[in-house]
Amino acid sequence: MVSMVQRQGDVIKELEAVFKDRLFTEPHILSLYSHDASSEVGVKPMAVIQPVSVDEVVKIVKLAIDYGFKIIPVGSSTSLSGNATPKLENTVIVSLERMNSIIEISDIDWYARVQPGIKDDELNLELMSYGLQWPVDPASSKTATVGGVISNGGGGMRGAKYGPASHWILGLEAVIGTGDVIRIGCRTVKCREGYNLVQTFIGSEGTLGIITEATLRLAPLPESFVGLMARFRDAESLVNAVIRVKRDKLWPMVTEFIDYMIAQVLGLEPMYYLWIGIDTYSGSEQQILSKLNNDVSLSGGEIIDKAFTWQEFSKILEPRRMLYSATLKAAFNDYGTDAFVAFEDIAVPTSKLPEAVREIQTLGQKYNVKMVIGGHIGDGNLHPTVWARRSDKDEMERIMKFFEDVGKLAIRLNGTVSAEHGIGVQKKGLLREAISSRNDGNSDYVINLMKNIKRVFDPYGIFNPGKIFD
């Protein structure tokens, strides 16, 4: 009988013959790919491969079918739900970082064809020269890849107006679990050719196949812009300001916030901070600014900075982009390398934001956890984040109960347990609860439909096992 070690050795030899210096088995490199940006603990994969073409991806998938190893496709591994963390040793990480080209940009039809490994900011820097943007803008846009954003169903900073990635994908090329290449979708905004398989792939977290090319819908850059940074003494006042803006029928492109604890870590005065950015037409800036100023002041806030271009606003928005790194810094300051950080990701209807924020803060007190809160408040997407000493069983139990209760709060308020971070390994139970709440207390039928869809795309079960519902 062939041992697991011998079989893995055979796999490595086969892969070396094809990929040579783009196959990595060194322990220190495997350690880098053994986890994503979450605190989930993974195992070292068997190997890491960096393909450069769809044909090479096909070869990897066919070898996985022949030899029975598993595949996790990754971009920059910035996922926060554990969906890029390997849980099985017979896993090969397929890193798409070398497939990072822009294939085509149409400034008339407003689409771009790109490979999955291009980073969000790099793409948008190139699109600026055409007066265009891909408005999917995660906080990790400097490192997050387009393929990763699509697989995760990401959203981000401009989501208050433009929504998540699912609104901005026209078509995909992907290699599925039979080794076949499929091309789905169109290059037009309207496209009704049978079932919408593009949307099935978006947010599938690498469980259905490997995206090798994407056709992205684009939007024009704003002609003019009004942005501000304001501060408040409490969370409820900040939320009320956002609701006033909505009632004024203003449609912000960006509405972001952080709490006083993160502000302290970032060297700001310990208050609650709100960023609002509105794309507009030349000549309307002062009228919009006057409305925003009124909404902020009536809610007890104070405007502390203003911007009149997207570039200027991006600079004053930088503290919000540092929410993740600042949280890690706070956790490390408390517990060093023994810190475990849990990043929540719920969304509720805007009308439910005051209740949601109040109850999250109450839950933090109930479980006596170290907590910060920030997020994309313009689309109701909140990121309460807690941390504990990994080796402290009681503290870990408390943050896990907090994590679960926040998800249940989102369900009760007609929201979602996962707005943009995905299900991964952390929210499989909450996924079932959310589906059950909408299906007369039973999630089995819908979960089984999802499993059947996975079997169609991945009949040999090679793609990212143990995630979402496995």
C-alpha positions in Angstrom: 0.0 0.0 0.0 1.3 3.5 -0.9 1.7 5.7 2.2 0.5 9.3 2.3 4.1 10.5 2.4 5.0 8.5 -0.8 1.8 9.7 -2.5 2.6 13.3 -1.6 6.1 12.8 -3.0 4.7 11.6 -6.3 2.4 14.7 -6.4 5.3 17.0 -5.8 7.4 15.3 -8.6 4.5 15.7 -11.0 4.1 19.4 -10.1 7.8 20.1 -10.3 7.9 18.8 -13.8 5.4 21.5 -14.9 6.1 24.4 -12.6 9.8 24.2 -11.7 10.7 27.5 -9.9 7.0 28.4 -9.4 6.4 25.5 -7.0 7.3 26.0 -3.4 7.7 23.4 -0.7 10.1 25.2 1.7 8.7 25.1 5.3 8.9 28.9 5.8 7.0 29.6 2.6 4.4 27.0 3.5 4.0 28.6 6.9 3.2 31.9 5.2 0.3 30.3 3.3 -1.0 28.3 6.3 -3.4 31.0 7.3 -5.2 34.1 6.0 -5.7 37.5 7.8 -8.1 36.0 10.3 -6.8 34.4 13.6 -7.9 30.9 12.4 -5.1 28.3 12.8 -4.4 26.3 9.8 -2.0 23.5 8.8 1.0 23.8 6.4 -0.1 23.0 2.9 1.7 20.4 0.8 2.9 22.9 -1.7 2.3 26.4 -3.1 2.0 26.9 -6.9 2.0 30.2 -8.8 0.5 29.5 -12.3 0.7 32.1 -15.0 -2.0 31.0 -17.4 -5.4 29.3 -17.6 -3.7 26.2 -19.2 -1.5 25.8 -16.1 -4.5 26.1 -13.8 -6.2 23.3 -15.9 -3.1 21.1 -15.4 -3.2 21.6 -11.6 -6.9 20.7 -11.4 -6.5 17.6 -13.5 -3.6 16.5 -11.3 -5.7 17.1 -8.2 -8.4 14.8 -9.7 -5.8 12.1 -10.5 -4.0 12.2 -7.2 -6.8 13.3 -4.8 -5.2 16.4 -3.3 -7.2 19.5 -2.4 -6.9 23.0 -3.8 -7.3 26.4 -2.2 -7.1 29.3 -4.7 -5.8 32.5 -3.1 -5.0 36.1 -4.0 -3.4 38.0 -1.2 -5.0 35.9 1.6 -6.6 39.0 3.2 -9.8 37.1 4.1 -11.1 37.6 7.6 -13.3 34.5 8.0 -10.7 31.7 7.6 -11.8 30.8 4.1 -8.2 30.9 2.8 -6.8 28.9 5.7 -6.0 25.2 4.9 -7.3 22.6 7.3 -6.0 19.5 5.5 -2.3 18.6 4.9 -2.9 17.2 1.4 -3.7 20.8 0.2 -2.0 22.7 -2.6 -2.3 26.4 -2.5 -2.8 27.9 -5.9 -1.6 31.5 -5.6 -2.8 33.6 -8.5 -0.5 36.6 -7.8 1.4 36.2 -11.1 -1.7 36.3 -13.1 -2.0 40.0 -12.6 -2.5 41.6 -16.1 -5.0 44.0 -17.4 -6.1 42.5 -20.7 -8.5 45.1 -22.0 -10.1 48.4 -21.0 -13.1 49.8 -22.9 -13.7 53.5 -22.2 -16.8 53.4 -24.3 -18.5 50.2 -23.0 -17.1 50.8 -19.5 -15.7 47.4 -18.8 -12.2 46.0 -18.1 -11.0 42.4 -18.6 -8.4 41.5 -16.0 -6.6 38.5 -14.6 -7.5 37.6 -11.0 -4.2 38.5 -9.3 -4.2 42.2 -10.1 -4.6 44.3 -6.9 -7.6 46.6 -6.5 -5.6 49.8 -6.1 -3.3 49.0 -9.1 -6.3 48.5 -11.3 -7.9 51.7 -10.2 -4.7 53.6 -10.7 -4.7 52.5 -14.3 -8.4 53.2 -14.8 -7.9 56.8 -13.5 -6.2 57.7 -16.8 -9.4 56.8 -18.6 -11.6 58.7 -16.1 -13.1 55.5 -14.8 -13.1 53.4 -11.7 -14.0 49.9 -10.5 -15.9 51.0 -7.4 -15.4 47.9 -5.3 -13.1 49.3 -2.6 -12.3 47.0 0.4 -10.3 48.6 3.2 -7.4 46.3 2.2 -7.5 47.6 -1.4 -3.7 48.1 -1.4 -3.2 44.3 -1.1 -6.5 42.7 -2.0 -6.7 41.2 -5.4 -9.7 41.4 -7.8 -10.0 37.6 -7.8 -10.0 37.5 -4.1 -12.6 40.3 -3.8 -14.9 38.4 -6.2 -14.5 35.0 -4.5 -15.2 36.7 -1.2 -18.1 38.8 -2.4 -16.3 41.8 -1.1 -17.7 45.3 -0.7 -15.9 48.1 1.0 -15.6 51.9 1.3 -17.7 52.9 -1.7 -20.4 50.4 -1.0 -22.8 53.1 0.5 -23.6 54.0 -3.1 -22.1 51.4 -5.4 -22.9 48.2 -3.4 -20.8 45.0 -3.3 -18.8 43.2 -5.9 -21.8 41.3 -7.1 -23.0 44.6 -8.8 -19.8 45.1 -10.7 -19.0 41.7 -12.4 -20.2 41.2 -16.0 -18.5 37.9 -16.8 -16.0 35.3 -15.6 -13.6 32.7 -16.9 -13.0 29.9 -14.5 -11.6 26.4 -14.2 -14.1 24.1 -12.5 -13.6 20.7 -10.7 -13.7 18.6 -13.9 -10.7 20.5 -15.4 -13.0 22.3 -17.9 -12.7 26.0 -18.6 -16.1 27.8 -18.5 -16.8 31.4 -19.7 -20.0 32.8 -18.3 -21.7 36.2 -18.4 -21.4 38.9 -21.0 -19.7 42.3 -21.8 -23.0 44.1 -21.5 -24.9 45.3 -18.5 -28.0 43.4 -19.6 -27.4 39.7 -20.0 -30.1 37.1 -19.5 -28.8 33.9 -20.9 -30.2 31.2 -18.7 -29.2 30.8 -15.1 -26.9 33.5 -13.7 -23.8 31.4 -13.1 -21.7 34.5 -12.6 -23.6 35.4 -9.4 -23.2 31.8 -8.2 -19.4 32.2 -8.4 -19.3 35.5 -6.6 -18.9 34.9 -2.9 -18.3 31.2 -3.4 -15.0 31.4 -1.5 -13.0 29.2 -3.8 -15.3 26.2 -3.3 -16.6 26.0 -6.9 -13.5 26.6 -9.0 -10.6 28.9 -9.8 -11.3 32.3 -11.4 -8.8 33.0 -14.2 -10.3 36.1 -15.8 -13.0 38.6 -14.9 -14.9 41.2 -17.0 -15.6 44.1 -14.7 -18.3 46.7 -15.0 -16.8 50.2 -14.6 -18.2 53.6 -13.5 -17.0 57.1 -14.4 -14.9 59.0 -11.8 -16.9 61.8 -10.2 -16.8 65.2 -11.8 -16.7 66.8 -8.4 -16.6 65.6 -4.8 -17.5 66.8 -1.3 -16.0 64.9 1.7 -15.8 65.5 5.4 -14.4 64.0 8.6 -16.5 64.6 11.7 -16.3 63.5 15.3 -19.0 62.7 17.9 -19.0 62.0 21.7 -21.1 58.9 21.4 -22.0 56.2 18.8 -25.7 57.0 18.8 -25.2 60.6 17.8 -23.0 59.5 15.0 -25.6 57.0 13.8 -28.3 59.7 14.0 -26.2 61.9 11.7 -26.1 59.1 9.1 -29.9 58.7 9.3 -30.3 62.5 8.9 -28.2 62.4 5.7 -30.4 59.6 4.4 -33.6 61.6 5.2 -32.1 64.6 3.3 -32.0 62.2 0.3 -28.3 62.7 -0.1 -26.6 59.6 -1.5 -23.0 59.3 -0.2 -20.5 57.2 -2.0 -18.6 56.7 1.3 -20.0 56.6 4.8 -17.5 55.1 7.3 -16.8 55.2 11.0 -14.6 54.1 13.9 -15.1 54.2 17.6 -13.1 56.0 20.3 -10.9 53.0 21.2 -9.5 52.7 17.7 -9.2 56.4 17.5 -6.9 56.3 20.6 -4.7 53.6 19.0 -4.4 55.8 15.9 -3.4 58.8 17.9 -6.7 60.7 17.6 -8.7 62.2 20.4 -10.8 59.4 21.9 -14.1 60.1 20.2 -16.3 58.5 17.5 -15.3 59.5 13.9 -17.4 59.6 10.8 -16.3 60.1 7.2 -18.9 61.0 4.5 -18.0 61.5 0.8 -20.5 62.4 -1.9 -19.7 62.4 -5.6 -21.5 65.3 -7.4 -21.5 67.8 -10.2 -19.6 71.0 -10.4 -21.4 73.9 -8.8 -23.4 71.9 -6.2 -20.6 71.4 -3.7 -21.5 74.2 -1.2 -25.2 73.2 -1.2 -24.2 69.6 -0.3 -21.7 70.8 2.3 -24.3 73.0 3.9 -26.7 70.1 4.2 -24.0 67.8 5.6 -22.9 70.5 8.1 -26.5 70.9 9.3 -27.0 67.1 9.7 -23.7 66.7 11.6 -24.3 69.7 13.9 -28.0 68.8 14.7 -26.7 65.4 15.8 -24.1 66.9 18.1 -21.1 66.4 15.9 -18.3 68.6 14.7 -16.7 68.7 11.3 -12.9 68.6 11.6 -11.7 68.2 8.0 -13.1 68.7 4.5 -12.1 67.6 1.0 -13.2 68.6 -2.5 -11.6 65.9 -4.6 -11.5 62.1 -4.2 -7.7 62.3 -3.9 -7.9 64.7 -1.0 -10.7 62.7 0.6 -8.6 59.5 0.3 -6.0 61.1 2.5 -8.3 62.0 5.3 -10.0 58.6 5.0 -6.7 56.8 5.8 -7.4 56.3 9.5 -10.5 54.3 8.7 -8.5 52.1 6.3 -6.3 51.3 9.3 -9.1 49.7 11.4 -7.8 46.2 10.8 -4.1 47.0 11.6 -5.0 49.2 14.5 -7.1 46.4 16.0 -4.3 44.0 15.6 -1.9 46.5 17.3 -4.3 46.9 20.3 -4.6 43.1 20.6 -0.9 42.6 20.4 -0.3 45.3 23.0 -2.6 43.4 25.3 -1.6 39.8 24.7 1.4 39.7 22.3 1.5 36.6 20.0 -1.1 34.9 22.2 -3.8 37.2 20.9 -6.8 35.8 19.1 -8.9 38.4 17.2 -12.4 37.8 15.9 -13.7 40.2 13.2 -17.5 40.4 13.0 -19.2 41.3 9.8 -22.9 41.9 10.0 -25.2 44.3 8.1 -28.6 45.6 9.2 -31.2 47.9 7.5 -30.2 51.5 8.1 -33.3 52.1 10.1 -32.1 49.5 12.6 -28.6 50.9 13.0 -29.2 52.8 16.3 -30.6 49.6 17.9 -27.8 47.4 16.5 -25.1 49.7 17.8 -26.7 50.0 21.2 -27.1 46.2 21.5 -23.6 45.4 20.3 -22.2 47.7 23.0 -24.5 46.1 25.6 -23.2 42.6 24.5 -19.7 43.8 24.9 -20.4 44.8 28.5 -22.4 41.6 29.1 -19.5 39.4 28.1 -16.8 41.8 29.4 -14.8 41.6 26.2 -12.2 43.9 24.7 -14.0 45.4 21.8 -13.8 48.0 19.1 -16.4 48.8 16.4 -16.2 50.4 13.0 -17.3 49.7 9.5 -19.3 50.8 6.5 -22.2 52.4 8.3 -23.7 53.8 5.1 -24.9 50.4 4.0 -25.5 49.1 7.5 -22.3 47.0 7.6 -20.8 46.9 11.1 -17.5 45.3 12.1 -17.5 44.9 15.9 -14.1 43.2 16.7 -13.1 41.5 19.9 -9.9 39.9 21.1 -8.8 37.6 23.8 -5.8 35.6 25.1 -5.8 32.5 23.0 -4.6 30.4 26.0 -7.3 31.7 28.3 -10.2 29.3 28.0 -12.7 31.5 29.8 -11.9 34.6 27.8 -12.0 32.7 24.5 -15.5 31.3 25.4 -16.7 34.8 26.2 -15.6 36.3 22.8 -17.1 33.4 20.9 -20.4 33.9 22.7 -20.2 37.6 21.9 -19.4 36.7 18.2 -22.4 34.4 18.0 -24.8 36.7 19.7 -23.9 39.6 17.4 -24.8 37.3 14.5 -28.1 36.4 16.1 -28.8 40.1 16.6 -28.3 40.7 12.9 -30.8 37.9 12.1 -33.4 39.4 14.5 -33.0 42.8 12.9 -33.6 41.4 9.4 -30.0 41.7 8.5 -27.3 39.3 7.5 -24.6 37.4 9.5 -22.1 38.0 6.7 -22.0 41.2 4.6 -18.6 40.9 2.9 -16.1 38.7 4.8 -17.7 35.4 3.9 -18.7 32.3 5.9 -15.3 30.5 5.8 -15.0 28.3 8.9 -16.2 30.8 11.5 -19.8 31.3 10.5 -21.1 27.9 9.4 -23.4 27.7 12.4 -24.7 31.2 12.0 -25.3 30.6 8.2 -27.6 27.7 9.2 -29.4 29.9 11.7 -29.9 32.7 9.2 -31.3 30.4 6.6 -33.5 28.7 9.2 -34.9 32.0 10.3 -36.3 32.6 6.8 -37.4 29.0 6.1 -39.8 28.1 9.0 -37.0 27.0 11.3 -35.4 24.5 8.8 -32.1 25.2 7.0 -31.5 21.7 5.6 -33.3 22.1 2.3 -31.4 25.3 1.3 -28.1 24.0 2.5 -28.6 20.8 0.5 -29.3 22.9 -2.6 -26.0 24.6 -2.0 -24.2 21.3 -1.6 -25.7 20.0 -4.8 -24.5 23.1 -6.6 -21.0 22.5 -5.3 -21.2 18.8 -6.5 -22.0 20.0 -10.0 -19.1 22.3 -10.2 -16.7 20.2 -8.1 -17.7 16.5 -8.4 -14.4 15.3 -6.9 -14.6 17.6 -3.9 -11.1 19.1 -4.5 -11.9 22.9 -4.0 -11.5 24.4 -0.5 -13.0 21.7 1.7 -14.4 22.4 5.1 -15.7 25.9 4.2 -19.2 27.4 4.2 -21.2 24.3 5.0 -18.8 21.3 4.8 
